[in-house]
Amino acid sequence: MSNITANCKFEQGLLANAELEDASRSLKAIAHPLRLQILCKLGTDEVSVQDIVESVGTSQSNISQHLGVMRDKGVLASRKVANRVFYHIEDEAILRLVGKNKKAH
């Protein structure tokens, strides 16, 4: 059994005010070099899957798998327009981690 206090919050730094479970979930979701590269591409923008594929240089299925992991963990959000899917960073702590301020979507 863990000695982690569930109601503990970070008081300072990039994860300020984040619950431990939320911070752990987010950090696990981005703990892959390709996912970090995707986050750098997104920044504060909303970017289509195809644009991410072209920028990162791997297959669409690989990118989609990584985007799905981050979406399922609440790091990213998506919206569909016709046959294109656009992603943006949803998690404020992740925006702070990549050094960005959130724009309105």
Secondary structure, 3 states (H helix, E strand, C coil): CCCCCCCCECCCCCCCCCEHHHHHHHHHHHCCHHHHHHHHHHCCCCEEHHHHHHHHCCCHHHHHHHHHHHHHCCCEEEEEECCEEEEEECCHHHHHHCCCCCCCC
